[in-house]
Amino acid sequence: MGSNLLAMDCGLTEDLLLLQQTARDFADQVLKPGASRLDQEERFPQVHWKQLADMGFLGLLIPEEYGGSGLGNVPLVVVLEELNRACASTGVTVSVQNSLVGGPIVKFGSEDQKRRYLSKLATGELVGAYAITEHAHGSDAGAIETTAVRKGESYVLNGRKAWITSGATAGLVIVFASTHRGQGSRGITAFLVERGFRGLSVGKHEKKLGIRGSETVELLLEDVEVPAENVLGEPGKGFKLALSTLDGGRIGIAAQASGILAACLEDSTLYARDRKQFGKAIAEFQPIQWKIANMAVDLDASRLLTRRAAWLRDQGRPHTKEAAMAKLFASEAANRAATQAVQIHGGAGYCKDFAVERYFRDAKITEIYEGTSEIQRLVISRNVLET
């Protein structure tokens, strides 16, 4: 099945095909065998972290002068699809490291910040996290309650951040806080907060339905003193920075959803060929064929939408609508595919002996984080109606 999936990748350059095959081999040989255990034990994919760094997968958006490969967003989504096809927990961790942490430092960071942090992110010495969400403020990020008060050459941060991917392991966290209370989204500032800063601690570890190998935690900030030199971008301009970063994050989640979808199609095809009922393989029955056909169409559409958005981002062209479209379509397609993959497997698909049970659980979050499907429809409709 792998060769058939590769054949569908029309439009990729020879270099990208080589990168894809490298990521695919790593996913199949290294990630896939341990994905179920990672899910069951609910632990951060630390065992693979150095390998991911050595292959350059943690610095795909970081320029070579800062220790990365600087390949860009299209190569990133090609890699992310393959990693997520094998292990969505590992895939989302790599996505955050690139899209939500390395990417915004490249785009908005000072030269000093780039020198201090980017090479460590690319080599995996630093795990990155992105903290904007709060318990009462998910979709309404402009209403965050975490505060930052200027005190001499520092800011003092107080608040609680929720559902932070890689938050317990992260050595560097981009934290969004209000520096101008009462100004809403116009008063938000982004800060680069190091693990060693006093007052930063880990709260609740979430027990999740899916992507259980990716840690999700609450972060507590109690009088955390952050040097003013660690403001990312401009004071009061953090919301604009967040929106730009979330466009990239949504592309990353679209790639994750495409990977889960590809895994559903691959496993369902293999199972349908092998499983026999009424004296023949279930792949010979039209209802099964139609499910497979729908998955194949959705996979190609998801890939094309995702790669278009990634290409636009690499070109520096507007892509907010396209990122939302990719994320919306791919995430909903992944959930359709996961449901049908379980159905094709029948009773076996409802058991942990088959990976489709995990795909079913992992797929759901892609419709929620980096903006729910409802938020994506709002973004798309506003962009369409304003043109």
Residue, then its C-alpha position, 0 to 999 in steps of 0.5 A: m500500500g505504501s508504494n500506492l500512496l507514494a504514487m498519488d503524490c503528484g507534483l512533489t519535486e524529486d527532493l521532496l519525494l526523497l524527503q517523504q520516503t525518508a520520513r516514511d521509512f522512519a515512521d514505519q520502522v521506528l514510530k509505528p512499532g511503538a505507537s500503541r505502547l506510547d498511547q497506552e503508557e501516556r508518555f512523551p515521545q522522548v525515546h525518539w526525540k534525538q532521532l527526530a532532531d538528527m534527521g532535521f525534522l525539528g528544524l524544518l522552518i529554522p534557517e541553516e544559520y541558526g542550526g535548522s534546514g530552512l526547508g519551509n512549510v511544504p516540506l514540513v507538511v510532507v514530513l508531518e503527514e508521514l509521522n502522523r500516519a504512524c503515530a499522531s502523538t509524535g506527529v503533533t509534538v513535532s508540529v508544535q516544535n516547528s509551527l508554533v515555537g520555532g516558526p514564530i521566533v524565526k518570523f518575529g524574534s530579535e537577533d538575540q532571541k534567534r541566537r539563544y533559542l533556535s539552534k537548541l530547538a532544532t537539535g532538540e535540546l529545547v522542547g517548545a510549547y505554546a501557551i495561549t489557551e486558558h480554561a475559560h478562553g479557548s476560541d476567544a483568545g483575545a479575552i485571556e486573563t493571564t497578566a503581565v505587569r512591567k517592573g523595571e527591566s522585567y515583566v511579572l506574569n500571573g495566570r493559568k494556561a490550559w491544554i498545553t501540548s508538551g508543557a511538562t517537558a518544554g524548556l521554552v514556552i511562548v506565553f501570551a499575557s495581557t499587558h494592557r488590561g481592558q484593551g482586549s486583543r490589542g493589549i496582548t503580548a507574547f513572552l519567551v518563558e524558560r523552564g528555569f524562571r521561578g514561579l513557572s510550574v506544571g499543574k494538572h496532567e490531562k487524561k485524554l481520549g486520544i493522542r495520549g502519547s502527547e502530554t497535555v498539561e496546565l501551566l501555572l504562572e505565579d509572579v514569574e519574572v521575565p526579562a523585557e528582552n524576552v518579549l517576542g515581537e512588540p509589546g501589545k502586538g501579541f494577538k497579531l503574532a498569535l493569529s499569524t502563528l495559528d495559520g501555520g499551526r492549522i496547516g500542521i494539524a491539517a497535515q496531521a489529519s491527512g496522516i491519520l486519514a492515510a493510515c485509515l486507508e492503508d489499514s482498511t485496504l489491507y484488512a479488506r483484502d485479507r478478511k473473508q466473508f461468504g467465501k470471498a474477501i470483503a474487498e469484493f463487496q461494493p459497500i466496502q469498495w465505496k468506503i475505500a473510494n471515499m477515503a482515497v478521494d478525501l486523502d487526495a483532497s486533504r493533501l492538496l488543500t494542505r500543500r496549497a496552504a503551505w505553499l502560500r505561506d512559504q511564498g509570503r502570500p495571504h493564506t488565512k482562508e486557505a489554512a482554515m480550509a485545509k484544517l477544516f476539510a482534512s480534520e473532518a475527512a480524517n474523522r469520517a475515515a476513522t469511523q469507516a475504518v472501524q466499520i470495515h474492521g467490524g468487531a475487531g476494529y473496536c478492540k485495541d488489537f487493531a490500530v484503527e481503534r487508536y486512529f478513531r480516538d486520535a482523529k477527534i482532536t483535529e476538529i478541536y485544537e488550533g481552532t474548532s471546525e466552527i471557528q474555521r467556518l467563521v474564518i472562511s466565511r468572513n474571508v469570502l464575504e469580505t472579498 
